[in-house]
Amino acid sequence: MISDFEAFYEERNAQKYITSDNPDNVLLVKRMARWLDLQPSDSILDFGCSDGYFLQRLTDRCRVARAVGIDLSDLAIRRARQLTVGSRQQFEFLRTAGDTIPFANETFDKIIVNEVIEHVPDAAGTLSEVARVAKPGALIYITAPNSLADVLPFFRAYCRKVDGVEGHLRRYSLEQFRRAANEAGMVVLRHTYHGFLACFLWYNFVIYNERLKTAAMRSITSSAPRFDDESTHRPRFNALCALPFGVMHLVNALDAPFRAFSGCLGIHVLLRKPR
């Protein structure tokens, strides 16, 4: 029997589109690749891998010795396996219960925890698990929503709405990340903030407007599969995607000067487990 926590995310996944190569995701993959500095000898874990997009795109850039994705959603794991068939990288996708990582101590060189830590019931336990399976010297890329105390007051109502829709249990300031990382035996190497006014407007009025988002996806793709479709491919875009993709590029360009500003919507950090 699955828990209410697992049931919530299974239902939420069923509502989502398969992850695509939109400008936001492409930009994030580039930053992850740069910060993690993947090497062919690396073993990499994506904790909360969803449909395997980020693990697949990172290993498109650098084929690694081992690539593993874990998620508590059966639906996500099925999609990850289907969507990576034929990839040049061999993947392992495993369904896990809660915040446990079913691997031995000091297994992985690089770890991704993307949009996960804000969801899990036991964040401290999750970070301890991440530290446990990380090799000495391992790098860990984590993203989370920024603390409500830090984001601009203008953004806070929107942030609370997103917390409800996505099931966020917590948010992190940089200092909270430092303390949590230190308690788990890791240190923060670098950080950046993500999402300012342009991002807020785009996500508030487009991405979280289900009717508009659905209409847009139907107009710019020849196929826009959701998680609960029996699909074996990611969205395929037509020429009309140039308009929304252009807006997304503009959003990122307008918000780029504010990445050092703690009033942004999200925070990305790179951790290291000391040798």
DASUL-V785020 format. One line per field, one symbol per residue. phi: phi as a letter, one per 20 degrees, with the letter a starting at -180 (. if undefined). burial: # if it has 9 or more other C-alpha atoms within 8 Angstrom, else .. A space follows every 50 residues. Layout:
phi=???
burial=???
This chain:
phi=.efggffgffffffeefgfceegffffffffgfffelfcgefdcddenfl engffffffffbfdfbccccbeegfffffgfffdfnffeedddcecemde decfgledeccdcelcffdffdfffffffgffeefgnfdcdcdaffgffe fggfefffffffgffemfeacceffffffffffencceebbbebncfffg ffffdcfedfffffffffedcebcfegeeeddbegdedfffgffffffff gfffegfdfeefeffccdcddcegf
burial=.....##.##.####..#....####..#..##..#.#...######### ###.######.###.###################....#.#.####..#. #....###############..#..##########.###########..# #...##..#..##....##.###...##.###.#####..######.### ####.##.#..##...##.###.####...#..##.#...#...#..##. ##..#..##....###########.
